[in-house]
Amino acid sequence: MAHYTLNVPVKYDDNGTEKTSFRRVGAVFENQRRDKDETVLSIKLDFPVGATELVAFPAKAADENDGTE
């Protein structure tokens, strides 16, 4: 079963250069349905999120995402 960290992109200005950091807000898990040969995604949020865009990255080995990818 694969899983990904779910992140919200946050744009900020660094000395006149626009950069983007990613803040972890949850996880996405891939699950195989037993009765059918299809993949289902389960999304688990760490807290309620009010965002217009979410980004999923493959999880790190220790699942330690500090939001600076």
CHARMM internal coordinates of N, CA and C (Angstrom, degrees):
IC EDIT
DIST 1 N 1 CA 1.4400
DIST 1 CA 1 C 1.5230
ANGL 1 N 1 CA 1 C 108.26
DIST 1 C 2 N 1.3136
ANGL 1 CA 1 C 2 N 116.25
DIHE 1 N 1 CA 1 C 2 N 121.25
DIST 2 N 2 CA 1.4582
ANGL 1 C 2 N 2 CA 121.32
DIHE 1 CA 1 C 2 N 2 CA 178.10
DIST 2 CA 2 C 1.5219
ANGL 2 N 2 CA 2 C 109.91
DIHE 1 C 2 N 2 CA 2 C -86.29
DIST 2 C 3 N 1.3267
ANGL 2 CA 2 C 3 N 115.40
DIHE 2 N 2 CA 2 C 3 N 150.50
DIST 3 N 3 CA 1.4617
ANGL 2 C 3 N 3 CA 118.30
DIHE 2 CA 2 C 3 N 3 CA 172.43
DIST 3 CA 3 C 1.5196
ANGL 3 N 3 CA 3 C 109.81
DIHE 2 C 3 N 3 CA 3 C -142.35
DIST 3 C 4 N 1.3098
ANGL 3 CA 3 C 4 N 115.10
DIHE 3 N 3 CA 3 C 4 N 156.29
DIST 4 N 4 CA 1.4519
ANGL 3 C 4 N 4 CA 123.34
DIHE 3 CA 3 C 4 N 4 CA -175.83
DIST 4 CA 4 C 1.5207
ANGL 4 N 4 CA 4 C 109.16
DIHE 3 C 4 N 4 CA 4 C -131.95
DIST 4 C 5 N 1.3293
ANGL 4 CA 4 C 5 N 116.94
DIHE 4 N 4 CA 4 C 5 N 152.36
DIST 5 N 5 CA 1.4513
ANGL 4 C 5 N 5 CA 119.78
DIHE 4 CA 4 C 5 N 5 CA 171.98
DIST 5 CA 5 C 1.5219
ANGL 5 N 5 CA 5 C 107.58
DIHE 4 C 5 N 5 CA 5 C -85.44
DIST 5 C 6 N 1.3031
ANGL 5 CA 5 C 6 N 116.48
DIHE 5 N 5 CA 5 C 6 N 139.16
DIST 6 N 6 CA 1.4592
ANGL 5 C 6 N 6 CA 122.70
DIHE 5 CA 5 C 6 N 6 CA 179.72
DIST 6 CA 6 C 1.5216
ANGL 6 N 6 CA 6 C 108.00
DIHE 5 C 6 N 6 CA 6 C -100.32
DIST 6 C 7 N 1.3281
ANGL 6 CA 6 C 7 N 116.19
DIHE 6 N 6 CA 6 C 7 N 128.01
DIST 7 N 7 CA 1.4560
ANGL 6 C 7 N 7 CA 121.78
DIHE 6 CA 6 C 7 N 7 CA -172.51
DIST 7 CA 7 C 1.5151
ANGL 7 N 7 CA 7 C 111.86
DIHE 6 C 7 N 7 CA 7 C -130.51
DIST 7 C 8 N 1.3176
ANGL 7 CA 7 C 8 N 115.81
DIHE 7 N 7 CA 7 C 8 N 155.76
DIST 8 N 8 CA 1.4563
ANGL 7 C 8 N 8 CA 122.82
DIHE 7 CA 7 C 8 N 8 CA 172.16
DIST 8 CA 8 C 1.5240
ANGL 8 N 8 CA 8 C 106.72
DIHE 7 C 8 N 8 CA 8 C -109.76
DIST 8 C 9 N 1.3487
ANGL 8 CA 8 C 9 N 117.80
DIHE 8 N 8 CA 8 C 9 N 124.85
DIST 9 N 9 CA 1.4599
ANGL 8 C 9 N 9 CA 119.09
DIHE 8 CA 8 C 9 N 9 CA 176.87
DIST 9 CA 9 C 1.5276
ANGL 9 N 9 CA 9 C 110.32
DIHE 8 C 9 N 9 CA 9 C -73.57
DIST 9 C 10 N 1.3237
ANGL 9 CA 9 C 10 N 116.17
DIHE 9 N 9 CA 9 C 10 N 135.37
DIST 10 N 10 CA 1.4689
ANGL 9 C 10 N 10 CA 122.33
DIHE 9 CA 9 C 10 N 10 CA 179.54
DIST 10 CA 10 C 1.5236
ANGL 10 N 10 CA 10 C 107.71
DIHE 9 C 10 N 10 CA 10 C -125.10
DIST 10 C 11 N 1.3247
ANGL 10 CA 10 C 11 N 116.32
DIHE 10 N 10 CA 10 C 11 N 117.33
DIST 11 N 11 CA 1.4594
ANGL 10 C 11 N 11 CA 120.84
DIHE 10 CA 10 C 11 N 11 CA 179.16
DIST 11 CA 11 C 1.5245
ANGL 11 N 11 CA 11 C 109.38
DIHE 10 C 11 N 11 CA 11 C -88.65
DIST 11 C 12 N 1.3414
ANGL 11 CA 11 C 12 N 116.19
DIHE 11 N 11 CA 11 C 12 N 141.74
DIST 12 N 12 CA 1.4548
ANGL 11 C 12 N 12 CA 121.54
DIHE 11 CA 11 C 12 N 12 CA 177.90
DIST 12 CA 12 C 1.5206
ANGL 12 N 12 CA 12 C 109.78
DIHE 11 C 12 N 12 CA 12 C -148.44
DIST 12 C 13 N 1.3281
ANGL 12 CA 12 C 13 N 116.32
DIHE 12 N 12 CA 12 C 13 N 163.06
DIST 13 N 13 CA 1.4490
ANGL 12 C 13 N 13 CA 122.71
DIHE 12 CA 12 C 13 N 13 CA -178.31
DIST 13 CA 13 C 1.5307
ANGL 13 N 13 CA 13 C 109.16
DIHE 12 C 13 N 13 CA 13 C -101.09
DIST 13 C 14 N 1.3382
ANGL 13 CA 13 C 14 N 116.83
DIHE 13 N 13 CA 13 C 14 N 127.10
DIST 14 N 14 CA 1.4609
ANGL 13 C 14 N 14 CA 122.26
DIHE 13 CA 13 C 14 N 14 CA 178.67
DIST 14 CA 14 C 1.5276
ANGL 14 N 14 CA 14 C 108.17
DIHE 13 C 14 N 14 CA 14 C -122.11
DIST 14 C 15 N 1.3328
ANGL 14 CA 14 C 15 N 115.85
DIHE 14 N 14 CA 14 C 15 N 94.00
DIST 15 N 15 CA 1.4731
ANGL 14 C 15 N 15 CA 121.65
DIHE 14 CA 14 C 15 N 15 CA -179.20
DIST 15 CA 15 C 1.5235
ANGL 15 N 15 CA 15 C 112.42
DIHE 14 C 15 N 15 CA 15 C 54.58
DIST 15 C 16 N 1.3313
ANGL 15 CA 15 C 16 N 116.40
DIHE 15 N 15 CA 15 C 16 N 47.47
DIST 16 N 16 CA 1.4615
ANGL 15 C 16 N 16 CA 121.12
DIHE 15 CA 15 C 16 N 16 CA 177.36
DIST 16 CA 16 C 1.5146
ANGL 16 N 16 CA 16 C 114.90
DIHE 15 C 16 N 16 CA 16 C 86.81
DIST 16 C 17 N 1.3258
ANGL 16 CA 16 C 17 N 118.17
DIHE 16 N 16 CA 16 C 17 N -3.08
DIST 17 N 17 CA 1.4537
ANGL 16 C 17 N 17 CA 122.06
DIHE 16 CA 16 C 17 N 17 CA 178.52
DIST 17 CA 17 C 1.5247
ANGL 17 N 17 CA 17 C 109.17
DIHE 16 C 17 N 17 CA 17 C -109.71
DIST 17 C 18 N 1.3378
ANGL 17 CA 17 C 18 N 116.54
DIHE 17 N 17 CA 17 C 18 N 127.18
DIST 18 N 18 CA 1.4606
ANGL 17 C 18 N 18 CA 119.20
DIHE 17 CA 17 C 18 N 18 CA 177.79
DIST 18 CA 18 C 1.5237
ANGL 18 N 18 CA 18 C 109.48
DIHE 17 C 18 N 18 CA 18 C -79.43
DIST 18 C 19 N 1.3129
ANGL 18 CA 18 C 19 N 115.72
DIHE 18 N 18 CA 18 C 19 N 127.06
DIST 19 N 19 CA 1.4655
ANGL 18 C 19 N 19 CA 121.74
DIHE 18 CA 18 C 19 N 19 CA 179.11
DIST 19 CA 19 C 1.5159
ANGL 19 N 19 CA 19 C 108.88
DIHE 18 C 19 N 19 CA 19 C -125.30
DIST 19 C 20 N 1.3214
ANGL 19 CA 19 C 20 N 115.64
DIHE 19 N 19 CA 19 C 20 N 165.93
DIST 20 N 20 CA 1.4574
ANGL 19 C 20 N 20 CA 121.67
DIHE 19 CA 19 C 20 N 20 CA 178.94
DIST 20 CA 20 C 1.5238
ANGL 20 N 20 CA 20 C 109.34
DIHE 19 C 20 N 20 CA 20 C -129.29
DIST 20 C 21 N 1.3254
ANGL 20 CA 20 C 21 N 115.70
DIHE 20 N 20 CA 20 C 21 N 130.98
DIST 21 N 21 CA 1.4663
ANGL 20 C 21 N 21 CA 120.33
DIHE 20 CA 20 C 21 N 21 CA 171.01
DIST 21 CA 21 C 1.5206
ANGL 21 N 21 CA 21 C 106.83
DIHE 20 C 21 N 21 CA 21 C -114.85
DIST 21 C 22 N 1.3067
ANGL 21 CA 21 C 22 N 116.33
DIHE 21 N 21 CA 21 C 22 N 164.59
DIST 22 N 22 CA 1.4608
ANGL 21 C 22 N 22 CA 121.28
DIHE 21 CA 21 C 22 N 22 CA -177.79
DIST 22 CA 22 C 1.5193
ANGL 22 N 22 CA 22 C 109.40
DIHE 21 C 22 N 22 CA 22 C -123.84
DIST 22 C 23 N 1.3341
ANGL 22 CA 22 C 23 N 116.61
DIHE 22 N 22 CA 22 C 23 N 122.21
DIST 23 N 23 CA 1.4606
ANGL 22 C 23 N 23 CA 121.94
DIHE 22 CA 22 C 23 N 23 CA 179.61
DIST 23 CA 23 C 1.5137
ANGL 23 N 23 CA 23 C 109.80
DIHE 22 C 23 N 23 CA 23 C -102.98
DIST 23 C 24 N 1.3146
ANGL 23 CA 23 C 24 N 115.13
DIHE 23 N 23 CA 23 C 24 N 128.23
DIST 24 N 24 CA 1.4589
ANGL 23 C 24 N 24 CA 120.92
DIHE 23 CA 23 C 24 N 24 CA -179.49
DIST 24 CA 24 C 1.5294
ANGL 24 N 24 CA 24 C 110.60
DIHE 23 C 24 N 24 CA 24 C -67.00
DIST 24 C 25 N 1.3439
ANGL 24 CA 24 C 25 N 115.44
DIHE 24 N 24 CA 24 C 25 N 133.61
DIST 25 N 25 CA 1.4632
ANGL 24 C 25 N 25 CA 120.62
DIHE 24 CA 24 C 25 N 25 CA 177.18
DIST 25 CA 25 C 1.5262
ANGL 25 N 25 CA 25 C 112.12
DIHE 24 C 25 N 25 CA 25 C -128.53
DIST 25 C 26 N 1.3398
ANGL 25 CA 25 C 26 N 117.33
DIHE 25 N 25 CA 25 C 26 N -3.58
DIST 26 N 26 CA 1.4597
ANGL 25 C 26 N 26 CA 119.09
DIHE 25 CA 25 C 26 N 26 CA -179.55
DIST 26 CA 26 C 1.5169
ANGL 26 N 26 CA 26 C 111.90
DIHE 25 C 26 N 26 CA 26 C 169.26
DIST 26 C 27 N 1.3418
ANGL 26 CA 26 C 27 N 114.55
DIHE 26 N 26 CA 26 C 27 N -157.74
DIST 27 N 27 CA 1.4622
ANGL 26 C 27 N 27 CA 121.12
DIHE 26 CA 26 C 27 N 27 CA -178.02
DIST 27 CA 27 C 1.5235
ANGL 27 N 27 CA 27 C 109.89
DIHE 26 C 27 N 27 CA 27 C -143.40
DIST 27 C 28 N 1.3300
ANGL 27 CA 27 C 28 N 115.34
DIHE 27 N 27 CA 27 C 28 N 153.84
DIST 28 N 28 CA 1.4643
ANGL 27 C 28 N 28 CA 122.53
DIHE 27 CA 27 C 28 N 28 CA 176.26
DIST 28 CA 28 C 1.5239
ANGL 28 N 28 CA 28 C 106.99
DIHE 27 C 28 N 28 CA 28 C -121.14
DIST 28 C 29 N 1.3239
ANGL 28 CA 28 C 29 N 116.78
DIHE 28 N 28 CA 28 C 29 N 130.60
DIST 29 N 29 CA 1.4590
ANGL 28 C 29 N 29 CA 122.17
DIHE 28 CA 28 C 29 N 29 CA -179.60
DIST 29 CA 29 C 1.5168
ANGL 29 N 29 CA 29 C 109.95
DIHE 28 C 29 N 29 CA 29 C -118.00
DIST 29 C 30 N 1.3284
ANGL 29 CA 29 C 30 N 116.92
DIHE 29 N 29 CA 29 C 30 N 135.22
DIST 30 N 30 CA 1.4665
ANGL 29 C 30 N 30 CA 122.57
DIHE 29 CA 29 C 30 N 30 CA 173.83
DIST 30 CA 30 C 1.5144
ANGL 30 N 30 CA 30 C 108.47
DIHE 29 C 30 N 30 CA 30 C -91.19
DIST 30 C 31 N 1.3104
ANGL 30 CA 30 C 31 N 116.84
DIHE 30 N 30 CA 30 C 31 N 130.28
DIST 31 N 31 CA 1.4574
ANGL 30 C 31 N 31 CA 121.58
DIHE 30 CA 30 C 31 N 31 CA 177.62
DIST 31 CA 31 C 1.5215
ANGL 31 N 31 CA 31 C 109.67
DIHE 30 C 31 N 31 CA 31 C -130.26
DIST 31 C 32 N 1.3096
ANGL 31 CA 31 C 32 N 116.40
DIHE 31 N 31 CA 31 C 32 N 141.96
DIST 32 N 32 CA 1.4683
ANGL 31 C 32 N 32 CA 121.51
DIHE 31 CA 31 C 32 N 32 CA 174.89
DIST 32 CA 32 C 1.5242
ANGL 32 N 32 CA 32 C 108.83
DIHE 31 C 32 N 32 CA 32 C -92.87
DIST 32 C 33 N 1.3169
ANGL 32 CA 32 C 33 N 116.78
DIHE 32 N 32 CA 32 C 33 N 129.37
DIST 33 N 33 CA 1.4599
ANGL 32 C 33 N 33 CA 119.71
DIHE 32 CA 32 C 33 N 33 CA 175.27
DIST 33 CA 33 C 1.5173
ANGL 33 N 33 CA 33 C 108.69
DIHE 32 C 33 N 33 CA 33 C -74.64
DIST 33 C 34 N 1.3047
ANGL 33 CA 33 C 34 N 116.08
DIHE 33 N 33 CA 33 C 34 N 136.20
DIST 34 N 34 CA 1.4743
ANGL 33 C 34 N 34 CA 120.30
DIHE 33 CA 33 C 34 N 34 CA -177.34
DIST 34 CA 34 C 1.5168
ANGL 34 N 34 CA 34 C 112.27
DIHE 33 C 34 N 34 CA 34 C -72.60
DIST 34 C 35 N 1.3303
ANGL 34 CA 34 C 35 N 116.28
DIHE 34 N 34 CA 34 C 35 N -37.83
DIST 35 N 35 CA 1.4583
ANGL 34 C 35 N 35 CA 119.21
DIHE 34 CA 34 C 35 N 35 CA -175.55
DIST 35 CA 35 C 1.5244
ANGL 35 N 35 CA 35 C 112.97
DIHE 34 C 35 N 35 CA 35 C -81.00
DIST 35 C 36 N 1.3278
ANGL 35 CA 35 C 36 N 118.24
DIHE 35 N 35 CA 35 C 36 N -17.82
DIST 36 N 36 CA 1.4598
ANGL 35 C 36 N 36 CA 122.25
DIHE 35 CA 35 C 36 N 36 CA 179.83
DIST 36 CA 36 C 1.5202
ANGL 36 N 36 CA 36 C 108.54
DIHE 35 C 36 N 36 CA 36 C -135.46
DIST 36 C 37 N 1.3091
ANGL 36 CA 36 C 37 N 115.64
DIHE 36 N 36 CA 36 C 37 N 158.24
DIST 37 N 37 CA 1.4596
ANGL 36 C 37 N 37 CA 119.90
DIHE 36 CA 36 C 37 N 37 CA 178.47
DIST 37 CA 37 C 1.5261
ANGL 37 N 37 CA 37 C 108.89
DIHE 36 C 37 N 37 CA 37 C -92.92
DIST 37 C 38 N 1.3364
ANGL 37 CA 37 C 38 N 115.83
DIHE 37 N 37 CA 37 C 38 N 70.16
DIST 38 N 38 CA 1.4525
ANGL 37 C 38 N 38 CA 120.01
DIHE 37 CA 37 C 38 N 38 CA 178.55
DIST 38 CA 38 C 1.5194
ANGL 38 N 38 CA 38 C 109.70
DIHE 37 C 38 N 38 CA 38 C -141.59
DIST 38 C 39 N 1.3215
ANGL 38 CA 38 C 39 N 114.75
DIHE 38 N 38 CA 38 C 39 N 156.21
DIST 39 N 39 CA 1.4559
ANGL 38 C 39 N 39 CA 121.43
DIHE 38 CA 38 C 39 N 39 CA 179.47
DIST 39 CA 39 C 1.5188
ANGL 39 N 39 CA 39 C 109.57
DIHE 38 C 39 N 39 CA 39 C -98.81
DIST 39 C 40 N 1.3152
ANGL 39 CA 39 C 40 N 116.11
DIHE 39 N 39 CA 39 C 40 N 136.00
DIST 40 N 40 CA 1.4591
ANGL 39 C 40 N 40 CA 122.64
DIHE 39 CA 39 C 40 N 40 CA 178.01
DIST 40 CA 40 C 1.5242
ANGL 40 N 40 CA 40 C 107.58
DIHE 39 C 40 N 40 CA 40 C -118.27
DIST 40 C 41 N 1.3292
ANGL 40 CA 40 C 41 N 116.88
DIHE 40 N 40 CA 40 C 41 N 138.21
DIST 41 N 41 CA 1.4579
ANGL 40 C 41 N 41 CA 121.27
DIHE 40 CA 40 C 41 N 41 CA 177.63
DIST 41 CA 41 C 1.5200
ANGL 41 N 41 CA 41 C 109.65
DIHE 40 C 41 N 41 CA 41 C -101.50
DIST 41 C 42 N 1.3270
ANGL 41 CA 41 C 42 N 116.63
DIHE 41 N 41 CA 41 C 42 N 129.89
DIST 42 N 42 CA 1.4640
ANGL 41 C 42 N 42 CA 122.55
DIHE 41 CA 41 C 42 N 42 CA 174.19
DIST 42 CA 42 C 1.5187
ANGL 42 N 42 CA 42 C 107.71
DIHE 41 C 42 N 42 CA 42 C -108.81
DIST 42 C 43 N 1.3287
ANGL 42 CA 42 C 43 N 116.79
DIHE 42 N 42 CA 42 C 43 N 129.61
DIST 43 N 43 CA 1.4584
ANGL 42 C 43 N 43 CA 121.48
DIHE 42 CA 42 C 43 N 43 CA -179.62
DIST 43 CA 43 C 1.5239
ANGL 43 N 43 CA 43 C 108.45
DIHE 42 C 43 N 43 CA 43 C -111.35
DIST 43 C 44 N 1.3102
ANGL 43 CA 43 C 44 N 115.97
DIHE 43 N 43 CA 43 C 44 N 123.75
DIST 44 N 44 CA 1.4641
ANGL 43 C 44 N 44 CA 122.71
DIHE 43 CA 43 C 44 N 44 CA 179.28
DIST 44 CA 44 C 1.5261
ANGL 44 N 44 CA 44 C 107.96
DIHE 43 C 44 N 44 CA 44 C -116.62
DIST 44 C 45 N 1.3358
ANGL 44 CA 44 C 45 N 116.99
DIHE 44 N 44 CA 44 C 45 N 117.34
DIST 45 N 45 CA 1.4561
ANGL 44 C 45 N 45 CA 121.22
DIHE 44 CA 44 C 45 N 45 CA 179.62
DIST 45 CA 45 C 1.5237
ANGL 45 N 45 CA 45 C 110.24
DIHE 44 C 45 N 45 CA 45 C -91.62
DIST 45 C 46 N 1.3524
ANGL 45 CA 45 C 46 N 116.29
DIHE 45 N 45 CA 45 C 46 N 142.08
DIST 46 N 46 CA 1.4540
ANGL 45 C 46 N 46 CA 121.62
DIHE 45 CA 45 C 46 N 46 CA 177.25
DIST 46 CA 46 C 1.5289
ANGL 46 N 46 CA 46 C 110.71
DIHE 45 C 46 N 46 CA 46 C -72.16
DIST 46 C 47 N 1.3302
ANGL 46 CA 46 C 47 N 116.78
DIHE 46 N 46 CA 46 C 47 N -26.91
DIST 47 N 47 CA 1.4722
ANGL 46 C 47 N 47 CA 123.57
DIHE 46 CA 46 C 47 N 47 CA -178.69
DIST 47 CA 47 C 1.5253
ANGL 47 N 47 CA 47 C 106.39
DIHE 46 C 47 N 47 CA 47 C -164.08
DIST 47 C 48 N 1.3187
ANGL 47 CA 47 C 48 N 118.81
DIHE 47 N 47 CA 47 C 48 N 165.13
DIST 48 N 48 CA 1.4734
ANGL 47 C 48 N 48 CA 119.94
DIHE 47 CA 47 C 48 N 48 CA 177.90
DIST 48 CA 48 C 1.5279
ANGL 48 N 48 CA 48 C 110.45
DIHE 47 C 48 N 48 CA 48 C -60.26
DIST 48 C 49 N 1.3247
ANGL 48 CA 48 C 49 N 116.27
DIHE 48 N 48 CA 48 C 49 N 135.41
DIST 49 N 49 CA 1.4578
ANGL 48 C 49 N 49 CA 121.80
DIHE 48 CA 48 C 49 N 49 CA -175.17
DIST 49 CA 49 C 1.5254
ANGL 49 N 49 CA 49 C 109.52
DIHE 48 C 49 N 49 CA 49 C -120.94
DIST 49 C 50 N 1.3165
ANGL 49 CA 49 C 50 N 115.97
DIHE 49 N 49 CA 49 C 50 N 130.11
DIST 50 N 50 CA 1.4551
ANGL 49 C 50 N 50 CA 121.11
DIHE 49 CA 49 C 50 N 50 CA 173.10
DIST 50 CA 50 C 1.5148
ANGL 50 N 50 CA 50 C 108.01
DIHE 49 C 50 N 50 CA 50 C -111.19
DIST 50 C 51 N 1.3213
ANGL 50 CA 50 C 51 N 117.34
DIHE 50 N 50 CA 50 C 51 N 86.40
DIST 51 N 51 CA 1.4586
ANGL 50 C 51 N 51 CA 121.63
DIHE 50 CA 50 C 51 N 51 CA -176.20
DIST 51 CA 51 C 1.5152
ANGL 51 N 51 CA 51 C 109.47
DIHE 50 C 51 N 51 CA 51 C -137.85
DIST 51 C 52 N 1.3282
ANGL 51 CA 51 C 52 N 116.08
DIHE 51 N 51 CA 51 C 52 N 154.02
DIST 52 N 52 CA 1.4610
ANGL 51 C 52 N 52 CA 120.63
DIHE 51 CA 51 C 52 N 52 CA 177.45
DIST 52 CA 52 C 1.5171
ANGL 52 N 52 CA 52 C 112.11
DIHE 51 C 52 N 52 CA 52 C -97.16
DIST 52 C 53 N 1.3331
ANGL 52 CA 52 C 53 N 117.42
DIHE 52 N 52 CA 52 C 53 N -10.47
DIST 53 N 53 CA 1.4609
ANGL 52 C 53 N 53 CA 121.20
DIHE 52 CA 52 C 53 N 53 CA -179.83
DIST 53 CA 53 C 1.5254
ANGL 53 N 53 CA 53 C 109.45
DIHE 52 C 53 N 53 CA 53 C -143.64
DIST 53 C 54 N 1.3247
ANGL 53 CA 53 C 54 N 116.14
DIHE 53 N 53 CA 53 C 54 N 133.36
DIST 54 N 54 CA 1.4644
ANGL 53 C 54 N 54 CA 122.62
DIHE 53 CA 53 C 54 N 54 CA 174.42
DIST 54 CA 54 C 1.5144
ANGL 54 N 54 CA 54 C 107.41
DIHE 53 C 54 N 54 CA 54 C -124.16
DIST 54 C 55 N 1.3435
ANGL 54 CA 54 C 55 N 117.49
DIHE 54 N 54 CA 54 C 55 N 145.70
DIST 55 N 55 CA 1.4549
ANGL 54 C 55 N 55 CA 123.54
DIHE 54 CA 54 C 55 N 55 CA -178.26
DIST 55 CA 55 C 1.5219
ANGL 55 N 55 CA 55 C 108.30
DIHE 54 C 55 N 55 CA 55 C -128.99
DIST 55 C 56 N 1.3365
ANGL 55 CA 55 C 56 N 117.85
DIHE 55 N 55 CA 55 C 56 N 132.88
DIST 56 N 56 CA 1.4673
ANGL 55 C 56 N 56 CA 121.88
DIHE 55 CA 55 C 56 N 56 CA 178.61
DIST 56 CA 56 C 1.5275
ANGL 56 N 56 CA 56 C 109.42
DIHE 55 C 56 N 56 CA 56 C -109.82
DIST 56 C 57 N 1.3338
ANGL 56 CA 56 C 57 N 115.78
DIHE 56 N 56 CA 56 C 57 N 130.21
DIST 57 N 57 CA 1.4568
ANGL 56 C 57 N 57 CA 122.81
DIHE 56 CA 56 C 57 N 57 CA 176.52
DIST 57 CA 57 C 1.5213
ANGL 57 N 57 CA 57 C 108.94
DIHE 56 C 57 N 57 CA 57 C -116.79
DIST 57 C 58 N 1.3498
ANGL 57 CA 57 C 58 N 118.11
DIHE 57 N 57 CA 57 C 58 N 151.31
DIST 58 N 58 CA 1.4616
ANGL 57 C 58 N 58 CA 118.55
DIHE 57 CA 57 C 58 N 58 CA 172.64
DIST 58 CA 58 C 1.5204
ANGL 58 N 58 CA 58 C 109.28
DIHE 57 C 58 N 58 CA 58 C -57.28
DIST 58 C 59 N 1.3123
ANGL 58 CA 58 C 59 N 116.69
DIHE 58 N 58 CA 58 C 59 N 139.61
DIST 59 N 59 CA 1.4627
ANGL 58 C 59 N 59 CA 121.11
DIHE 58 CA 58 C 59 N 59 CA -178.05
DIST 59 CA 59 C 1.5223
ANGL 59 N 59 CA 59 C 110.38
DIHE 58 C 59 N 59 CA 59 C -66.86
DIST 59 C 60 N 1.3361
ANGL 59 CA 59 C 60 N 115.39
DIHE 59 N 59 CA 59 C 60 N 145.98
DIST 60 N 60 CA 1.4613
ANGL 59 C 60 N 60 CA 120.33
DIHE 59 CA 59 C 60 N 60 CA 174.67
DIST 60 CA 60 C 1.5208
ANGL 60 N 60 CA 60 C 108.49
DIHE 59 C 60 N 60 CA 60 C -75.72
DIST 60 C 61 N 1.3081
ANGL 60 CA 60 C 61 N 116.85
DIHE 60 N 60 CA 60 C 61 N 163.00
DIST 61 N 61 CA 1.4642
ANGL 60 C 61 N 61 CA 121.44
DIHE 60 CA 60 C 61 N 61 CA -176.56
DIST 61 CA 61 C 1.5266
ANGL 61 N 61 CA 61 C 112.10
DIHE 60 C 61 N 61 CA 61 C -54.36
DIST 61 C 62 N 1.3252
ANGL 61 CA 61 C 62 N 117.07
DIHE 61 N 61 CA 61 C 62 N -46.51
DIST 62 N 62 CA 1.4678
ANGL 61 C 62 N 62 CA 120.32
DIHE 61 CA 61 C 62 N 62 CA -178.89
DIST 62 CA 62 C 1.5237
ANGL 62 N 62 CA 62 C 111.20
DIHE 61 C 62 N 62 CA 62 C -95.77
DIST 62 C 63 N 1.3611
ANGL 62 CA 62 C 63 N 116.48
DIHE 62 N 62 CA 62 C 63 N 4.99
DIST 63 N 63 CA 1.4541
ANGL 62 C 63 N 63 CA 122.79
DIHE 62 CA 62 C 63 N 63 CA -178.82
DIST 63 CA 63 C 1.5186
ANGL 63 N 63 CA 63 C 111.59
DIHE 62 C 63 N 63 CA 63 C 53.63
DIST 63 C 64 N 1.3402
ANGL 63 CA 63 C 64 N 115.40
DIHE 63 N 63 CA 63 C 64 N 41.74
DIST 64 N 64 CA 1.4524
ANGL 63 C 64 N 64 CA 121.02
DIHE 63 CA 63 C 64 N 64 CA 178.28
DIST 64 CA 64 C 1.5113
ANGL 64 N 64 CA 64 C 108.57
DIHE 63 C 64 N 64 CA 64 C -109.09
DIST 64 C 65 N 1.3354
ANGL 64 CA 64 C 65 N 116.12
DIHE 64 N 64 CA 64 C 65 N 90.54
DIST 65 N 65 CA 1.4560
ANGL 64 C 65 N 65 CA 122.04
DIHE 64 CA 64 C 65 N 65 CA 178.96
DIST 65 CA 65 C 1.5079
ANGL 65 N 65 CA 65 C 108.18
DIHE 64 C 65 N 65 CA 65 C -102.21
DIST 65 C 66 N 1.3417
ANGL 65 CA 65 C 66 N 116.20
DIHE 65 N 65 CA 65 C 66 N 112.17
DIST 66 N 66 CA 1.4603
ANGL 65 C 66 N 66 CA 119.71
DIHE 65 CA 65 C 66 N 66 CA -178.71
DIST 66 CA 66 C 1.5274
ANGL 66 N 66 CA 66 C 112.13
DIHE 65 C 66 N 66 CA 66 C -92.31
DIST 66 C 67 N 1.3468
ANGL 66 CA 66 C 67 N 117.18
DIHE 66 N 66 CA 66 C 67 N 8.36
DIST 67 N 67 CA 1.4481
ANGL 66 C 67 N 67 CA 120.67
DIHE 66 CA 66 C 67 N 67 CA 176.27
DIST 67 CA 67 C 1.5169
ANGL 67 N 67 CA 67 C 114.66
DIHE 66 C 67 N 67 CA 67 C 85.38
DIST 67 C 68 N 1.3325
ANGL 67 CA 67 C 68 N 117.20
DIHE 67 N 67 CA 67 C 68 N 9.33
DIST 68 N 68 CA 1.4576
ANGL 67 C 68 N 68 CA 119.52
DIHE 67 CA 67 C 68 N 68 CA -178.87
DIST 68 CA 68 C 1.5127
ANGL 68 N 68 CA 68 C 110.74
DIHE 67 C 68 N 68 CA 68 C -123.20
DIST 68 C 69 N 1.3163
ANGL 68 CA 68 C 69 N 115.32
DIHE 68 N 68 CA 68 C 69 N 69.14
DIST 69 N 69 CA 1.4609
ANGL 68 C 69 N 69 CA 118.58
DIHE 68 CA 68 C 69 N 69 CA 178.69
DIST 69 CA 69 C 1.4967
ANGL 69 N 69 CA 69 C 110.30
DIHE 68 C 69 N 69 CA 69 C -96.82
END
COOR INIT
IC SEED 1 N 1 CA 1 C
IC BUILD
